[in-house]
């Protein structure tokens, strides 16, 4: 019992879990690919290209996307091998349980809880912003206090007062007055809460309905992205790419950037645009042929998204000089400068659609992670593992995820939420890359429908790329990660260790 924390779930135990799973296996390889694309292609492609090009890499942003994509690809190959061996919901959590034991699996699972929940909340707030912009195109405006959390609302009012831009702020909202309750001002991001409620309802209806909704949205947003690439290609001025890699110097914020260091900084920044592809592995329990289809969905969605990202970055930096880039809406501004206003409408619609599918897949992944951890006894089985008799979804866990994400998105500033996401994802990628090498050594004869080629080159490269991007993040991100993990250790030793299924299983 003293060594319970090192106890590992065997492949045979996972196969037993698969046989007893009550989830509906309805997802094929292209449905899984669509889930991956739906989770990855979001606001990043419409927003991050502007700031990353202007302040970090210049036209070489395309190289930044390649570097970030390579880091994800190396990790994706490791995920794919694990998914072919252990095709169950749980993703990196399950893979760690099979290789390095219960305690490390808990650490990864706890880390992923932070990643998925904070990423979902960030996306919900971003969705709210784009939805308001779309309403603005129809001259529909909502009050400030119903579309922002209290801190953000106060900051907007303060900045407008200090900068003399109150008229511009007033034009964006039907009212900028903050109502009070018992003398205290109130504000809430109602659109963010509303989209969380809608997504939760879709997820509660069943995995087939969720996948169908996601597929429709993916078709819309990929179609718009292709339009941007093709239409924008006719307005490229090659002189805007000169120099392709700007010399080292101060960016628009007075910070040293550009050059090869700027390319790496840009890669760490745009990495957020890739977050979510690993969510495909959390759907293994609902895949028809998980050993083959999950690896396919992982790698194909990553390939599609990387090609789209590189193409868009080349088009937008070719249309507009990187020093003149609009950092808030770079694509919409670039097309507007050329008088292509129809593109502004399409981009706004695609951004709202894109963020909708990202939120759907992230919240879906969160509930399946809870399900996997609850099956192992590390979280409450009654709350997170019980399936609805008709829809066969973990309905209580799904509802809890929806409420938690809605509350966070409705009341906490997006800057605070977003800072908790990147480092957690990178940490999971590093751990999976280590675990796949450990699994090769411990279980050399286990059946592997997909094997990472040149594993002992690919896995260390994954560790190097992703650890390098972790190092580039500020100390505040590390502090938040360690604080969250410290809380997780308390939960593990107070609750999870006592209820674990491994408590009565030999090492």
C-alpha positions in Angstrom: 0.0 0.0 0.0 2.9 2.4 0.6 3.7 2.2 -3.1 0.1 2.9 -4.3 1.2 6.2 -5.8 3.5 4.2 -8.2 0.8 1.7 -9.1 0.1 1.5 -12.9 -3.0 0.5 -14.8 -2.1 -2.2 -17.3 -3.1 -2.3 -20.9 -5.3 -5.3 -20.0 -7.1 -3.2 -17.4 -7.8 -0.5 -20.0 -9.1 -3.1 -22.4 -11.5 -4.2 -19.7 -12.6 -0.6 -19.3 -13.3 -0.4 -23.0 -15.4 -3.6 -22.9 -17.5 -2.2 -20.1 -17.8 1.4 -21.4 -21.4 2.5 -21.9 -20.5 5.4 -24.3 -21.9 5.3 -27.8 -19.2 4.5 -30.4 -20.4 6.7 -33.3 -17.3 8.7 -34.4 -15.4 7.8 -37.5 -11.9 9.1 -38.5 -13.3 12.1 -40.3 -15.6 13.0 -37.5 -12.6 12.9 -35.2 -10.6 15.0 -37.6 -13.5 17.5 -37.7 -13.4 17.6 -33.9 -9.7 18.4 -34.0 -10.1 21.1 -36.6 -13.1 22.4 -34.7 -11.1 22.7 -31.5 -8.0 24.3 -33.1 -9.3 26.8 -35.7 -10.7 29.7 -33.7 -9.9 33.3 -32.9 -6.2 32.6 -33.2 -6.3 32.6 -36.9 -8.3 35.9 -37.0 -6.5 37.7 -34.2 -3.1 36.4 -33.3 -1.6 36.8 -36.8 -1.7 40.6 -36.3 0.0 41.0 -32.9 2.5 38.2 -33.6 3.5 39.7 -36.9 3.7 43.3 -35.7 5.4 42.7 -32.4 7.4 39.5 -32.7 8.3 37.9 -36.0 7.2 40.2 -38.9 6.6 38.4 -42.2 8.5 35.4 -40.7 5.4 34.7 -38.7 4.9 31.8 -41.1 8.1 30.3 -39.7 6.7 30.8 -36.1 3.6 28.8 -37.1 5.9 26.1 -38.6 7.9 25.9 -35.3 4.8 25.8 -33.1 3.2 23.3 -35.5 6.4 21.1 -35.3 6.3 21.1 -31.5 2.6 20.0 -31.7 3.4 17.5 -34.4 6.1 15.8 -32.4 3.8 15.6 -29.4 0.9 14.6 -31.7 2.9 11.6 -32.9 3.4 10.5 -29.3 -0.3 11.0 -28.5 -1.1 8.9 -31.6 1.0 5.9 -30.5 -0.6 6.0 -27.0 -4.1 6.3 -28.5 -3.5 3.2 -30.6 -2.4 1.3 -27.5 -4.9 2.7 -24.9 -7.9 4.0 -26.9 -9.9 5.3 -24.0 -11.1 8.7 -22.8 -8.6 10.5 -20.6 -5.9 11.5 -23.0 -2.5 12.3 -21.4 -4.0 11.4 -18.0 -4.6 7.8 -19.0 -1.3 7.5 -20.8 0.6 8.6 -17.7 -1.4 6.1 -15.5 -0.2 3.3 -17.7 3.5 4.3 -17.6 4.5 6.3 -14.6 1.7 5.5 -12.1 -1.2 7.0 -10.3 0.3 10.0 -8.6 1.8 11.4 -11.9 -1.4 10.5 -13.7 -3.2 12.6 -11.1 -0.8 15.5 -11.6 -1.4 15.4 -15.4 -5.1 15.0 -15.0 -5.3 17.9 -12.6 -3.2 20.0 -15.0 -5.5 19.1 -17.9 -8.6 20.2 -15.8 -7.0 23.6 -15.5 -6.1 23.7 -19.3 -9.6 22.7 -20.6 -11.6 24.7 -18.1 -9.6 27.9 -18.5 -9.3 27.5 -22.3 -13.1 27.1 -22.5 -13.7 30.2 -20.4 -11.2 32.2 -22.5 -12.9 31.1 -25.7 -16.4 31.9 -24.2 -15.2 35.5 -23.5 -13.6 35.8 -26.9 -16.9 34.5 -28.5 -18.7 37.3 -26.6 -16.4 39.9 -28.1 -16.8 38.7 -31.7 -20.6 38.2 -31.3 -20.9 41.9 -30.2 -18.8 43.0 -33.2 -21.1 41.0 -35.4 -24.2 42.6 -33.8 -22.5 45.9 -34.4 -22.5 45.3 -38.1 -26.3 45.2 -37.9 -26.3 48.4 -35.7 -27.4 46.4 -32.6 -25.8 47.4 -29.3 -26.1 46.1 -25.8 -25.3 47.8 -22.5 -21.7 47.8 -21.2 -22.7 46.1 -17.9 -24.3 43.1 -19.6 -21.3 42.4 -21.9 -18.3 42.6 -19.7 -17.1 41.4 -16.3 -17.0 44.2 -13.6 -13.2 44.6 -13.7 -13.1 45.0 -17.5 -16.1 47.3 -17.5 -14.4 49.6 -14.9 -11.1 49.5 -16.9 -12.9 50.5 -20.1 -14.6 53.4 -18.4 -11.4 54.5 -16.7 -9.3 54.4 -20.0 -12.0 56.2 -21.9 -12.1 59.0 -19.3 -8.3 59.3 -19.2 -7.9 59.2 -23.0 -10.8 61.3 -23.9 -12.5 58.5 -25.9 -15.8 58.3 -24.0 -17.7 59.2 -27.2 -16.2 56.2 -29.0 -17.0 53.9 -26.0 -20.6 55.2 -25.9 -21.0 54.5 -29.6 -20.2 50.8 -29.0 -22.8 50.2 -26.3 -26.5 51.2 -25.8 -25.5 52.4 -22.3 -22.2 52.7 -20.4 -23.9 53.2 -17.0 -23.1 50.5 -14.4 -26.2 49.7 -12.2 -25.7 49.1 -8.5 -27.0 46.7 -5.9 -26.7 47.9 -2.2 -24.5 50.6 -3.5 -22.1 48.2 -5.3 -21.7 48.4 -9.1 -22.5 45.2 -11.0 -21.5 43.9 -14.4 -21.7 40.5 -16.1 -20.7 39.0 -19.5 -24.1 37.7 -20.4 -23.3 36.6 -24.0 -20.4 34.5 -22.7 -22.7 32.8 -20.1 -25.4 32.3 -22.8 -23.1 30.5 -25.3 -21.9 28.2 -22.4 -25.5 27.3 -21.7 -26.2 26.6 -25.4 -23.1 24.4 -25.7 -23.9 22.5 -22.5 -27.5 21.8 -23.9 -26.0 20.4 -27.1 -23.5 18.2 -25.3 -26.3 16.9 -23.0 -28.3 15.8 -26.0 -25.6 13.2 -27.0 -22.2 12.8 -28.8 -23.8 12.3 -32.2 -25.7 15.6 -32.0 -22.5 17.3 -30.7 -20.4 15.9 -33.5 -23.0 16.9 -36.2 -23.2 20.4 -34.9 -19.4 20.7 -34.9 -19.1 19.4 -38.4 -21.5 22.0 -39.8 -19.6 24.8 -38.0 -16.2 23.5 -39.2 -17.4 23.5 -42.8 -18.5 27.1 -42.5 -15.3 28.4 -40.9 -12.9 26.4 -43.1 -14.8 27.7 -46.1 -14.3 31.3 -45.0 -10.6 30.7 -44.2 -10.1 29.3 -47.7 -11.9 32.3 -49.1 -9.5 34.6 -47.2 -6.5 32.7 -48.5 -7.6 32.6 -52.2 -9.1 36.1 -52.3 -6.3 37.7 -50.4 -3.6 36.1 -52.6 -4.7 38.5 -55.4 -3.8 41.5 -53.3 -0.4 40.4 -52.1 2.5 42.9 -52.6 5.8 41.0 -52.3 7.5 44.1 -51.1 5.6 43.7 -47.8 7.7 40.6 -47.2 11.0 42.5 -47.5 12.7 41.9 -45.2 11.2 38.5 -44.5 13.0 38.3 -41.1 13.3 41.9 -39.7 16.5 42.8 -37.9 16.6 42.6 -34.2 15.1 45.7 -32.6 12.4 47.4 -30.6 8.8 46.5 -31.5 5.7 48.8 -31.2 5.6 48.1 -27.4 9.3 49.1 -27.0 10.4 45.5 -26.4 13.3 43.8 -28.1 11.9 41.4 -30.8 12.3 40.3 -34.5 15.2 38.3 -35.8 15.4 34.7 -34.9 14.6 35.3 -31.3 11.5 37.1 -32.4 10.5 34.1 -34.5 10.8 31.8 -31.4 8.9 34.4 -29.3 6.2 34.4 -32.0 6.1 30.6 -31.9 5.4 30.6 -28.2 2.7 33.3 -28.6 0.9 31.6 -31.5 1.1 28.2 -29.8 -2.2 29.2 -28.2 -3.7 28.9 -31.6 -2.9 25.1 -31.6 -4.3 24.3 -28.2 -7.1 21.7 -28.5 -5.8 19.2 -31.0 -5.1 16.7 -28.2 -8.9 16.9 -27.4 -9.3 14.3 -30.1 -7.7 11.7 -27.9 -10.4 12.3 -25.2 -13.0 11.0 -27.6 -11.5 7.5 -28.0 -14.2 6.0 -25.9 -16.8 7.1 -28.5 -14.8 6.3 -31.7 -15.9 3.3 -33.8 -12.3 2.1 -34.4 -10.3 4.0 -31.9 -6.9 2.3 -32.4 -6.7 3.5 -36.0 -9.1 6.4 -36.2 -7.9 8.4 -33.2 -4.3 8.6 -34.4 -5.6 9.6 -37.9 -7.8 12.3 -36.5 -5.0 13.7 -34.3 -2.4 14.0 -37.1 -4.8 14.9 -39.9 -6.4 17.8 -38.0 -3.0 19.1 -37.0 -1.7 18.9 -40.6 -4.8 20.7 -41.9 -4.7 23.5 -39.3 -0.9 24.1 -39.8 -1.3 24.5 -43.5 -4.2 26.9 -43.0 -2.3 28.9 -40.4 0.8 29.2 -42.6 -1.2 30.2 -45.6 -3.2 32.9 -43.7 0.0 34.4 -42.2 1.6 34.7 -45.6 -1.4 36.3 -47.1 -2.0 38.9 -44.4 1.7 39.9 -44.1 1.7 40.1 -47.9 -1.4 42.3 -48.0 -0.3 44.7 -45.3 3.2 45.7 -44.1 3.8 44.1 -40.7 4.6 47.5 -39.1 1.1 48.7 -40.1 -0.8 45.6 -39.0 -4.0 46.0 -37.1 -3.5 43.9 -34.0 -7.2 43.6 -33.0 -8.7 42.5 -36.3 -5.8 42.0 -38.8 -7.7 40.1 -41.5 -10.8 42.2 -41.4 -8.7 45.4 -41.5 -6.6 44.1 -44.4 -9.6 43.4 -46.6 -11.3 46.6 -45.5 -8.3 48.6 -46.7 -8.8 47.2 -50.1 -12.5 47.9 -50.1 -13.5 44.3 -49.8 -16.2 44.9 -47.1 -18.0 41.5 -47.8 -14.9 39.8 -46.4 -15.3 41.7 -43.2 -18.8 40.2 -42.8 -17.6 36.7 -43.7 -14.6 36.9 -41.3 -16.9 38.1 -38.4 -19.3 35.3 -39.1 -16.4 32.7 -39.3 -14.9 34.0 -36.1 -18.1 33.5 -34.2 -18.7 30.1 -35.7 -15.0 29.1 -35.1 -15.1 30.0 -31.5 -18.4 28.1 -31.1 -16.9 24.8 -32.2 -13.7 25.4 -30.2 -15.9 25.9 -27.1 -17.9 22.8 -27.9 -14.9 20.5 -28.3 -13.1 21.9 -25.2 -16.1 21.4 -22.9 -16.7 18.0 -24.4 -13.0 17.0 -23.7 -13.3 18.4 -20.1 -16.3 16.2 -19.3 -14.6 13.1 -20.7 -11.5 13.7 -18.7 -13.6 13.9 -15.6 -15.2 10.6 -16.6 -11.9 8.9 -17.0 -10.6 10.1 -13.6 -13.9 9.2 -11.9 -13.8 5.7 -13.3 -10.4 5.3 -11.6 -11.9 6.6 -8.3 -9.8 9.7 -8.2 -13.0 11.9 -8.5 -16.5 11.1 -7.4 -18.0 8.3 -9.5 -21.6 9.3 -8.7 -21.0 12.9 -9.9 -18.7 12.4 -12.9 -19.0 8.8 -14.1 -22.7 8.1 -14.2 -24.1 8.1 -17.7 -27.6 9.2 -18.7 -29.7 6.1 -19.6 -30.8 7.5 -22.9 -28.1 9.8 -24.3 -25.2 7.8 -22.7 -23.3 10.9 -21.8 -21.8 11.8 -18.3 -24.6 14.3 -17.8 -23.8 15.4 -14.3 -20.2 16.1 -15.1 -21.2 17.8 -18.3 -23.6 20.1 -16.5 -21.0 20.9 -13.8 -18.4 21.8 -16.5 -21.0 24.1 -18.2 -21.8 25.9 -15.0 -18.1 26.3 -14.0 -17.1 27.6 -17.4 -20.0 30.0 -17.5 -19.3 31.5 -14.1 -15.6 32.0 -14.9 -16.3 33.5 -18.3 -19.1 35.7 -16.9 -17.2 37.3 -14.1 -13.4 37.0 -14.6 -11.3 39.1 -17.0 -10.0 37.3 -20.1 -6.4 38.3 -19.4 -6.4 36.5 -16.1 -8.0 33.4 -17.6 -5.8 33.1 -20.7 -2.5 33.2 -18.7 -3.4 29.9 -17.1 -3.7 28.0 -20.3 -0.5 27.7 -22.4 1.9 26.4 -19.7 -0.5 23.7 -18.7 -0.8 22.4 -22.2 2.9 22.5 -22.8 3.5 20.6 -19.6 1.1 17.8 -20.7 2.9 17.6 -24.1 6.3 17.2 -22.3 4.9 14.5 -20.0 3.3 12.5 -22.8 6.6 12.6 -24.8 8.5 11.2 -21.8 5.8 8.6 -21.1 5.8 7.2 -24.7 9.5 6.3 -24.4 8.9 4.8 -20.9 6.1 2.6 -22.4 8.3 1.4 -25.2 10.8 0.2 -22.6 8.3 -1.3 -20.2 5.9 -2.8 -22.7 8.0 -3.6 -25.8 5.7 -6.4 -27.0 2.3 -4.7 -26.6 0.4 -4.3 -29.9 0.9 -0.9 -31.4 -1.3 -0.2 -34.5 0.5 3.1 -34.8 4.2 3.5 -33.8 6.1 6.8 -33.7 8.9 6.5 -36.3 12.3 7.2 -34.9 10.8 7.5 -31.5 14.1 8.3 -29.7 14.6 11.3 -32.0 10.9 12.5 -32.3 10.1 12.3 -28.5 13.2 14.2 -27.4 12.5 16.8 -30.1 9.0 17.2 -28.7 10.4 17.7 -25.2 12.9 20.2 -26.5 10.4 22.2 -28.5 7.7 22.3 -25.9 10.0 22.8 -22.9 11.6 25.6 -24.9 8.3 27.3 -25.3 7.5 26.8 -21.6 10.8 28.5 -20.7 9.9 31.5 -22.9 6.8 32.1 -20.7 7.0 34.5 -17.7 7.6 33.5 -14.1 4.0 34.4 -13.3 2.8 31.5 -15.4 5.1 29.1 -13.6 3.9 30.4 -10.2 0.3 29.9 -11.2 1.0 26.3 -12.4 2.8 25.3 -9.2 0.0 26.9 -7.1 -2.6 24.9 -9.0 -0.6 21.7 -8.7 -0.1 22.3 -4.9 -3.9 22.5 -4.6 -4.2 19.3 -6.6 -1.8 17.4 -4.2 -4.0 18.4 -1.3 -7.1 17.0 -3.1 -5.2 13.8 -4.0 -4.0 12.9 -0.5 -7.3 14.0 1.2 -9.7 12.3 -1.2 -8.4 10.7 -4.4 -5.8 8.3 -2.8 -8.4 6.9 -0.4 -11.0 6.2 -3.2 -8.7 5.0 -5.9 -9.4 1.7 -7.6 -5.6 1.0 -7.3 -5.9 1.0 -3.5 -6.7 -2.8 -3.5 -4.7 -3.7 -6.6 -1.2 -5.0 -6.3 1.7 -3.0 -7.8 
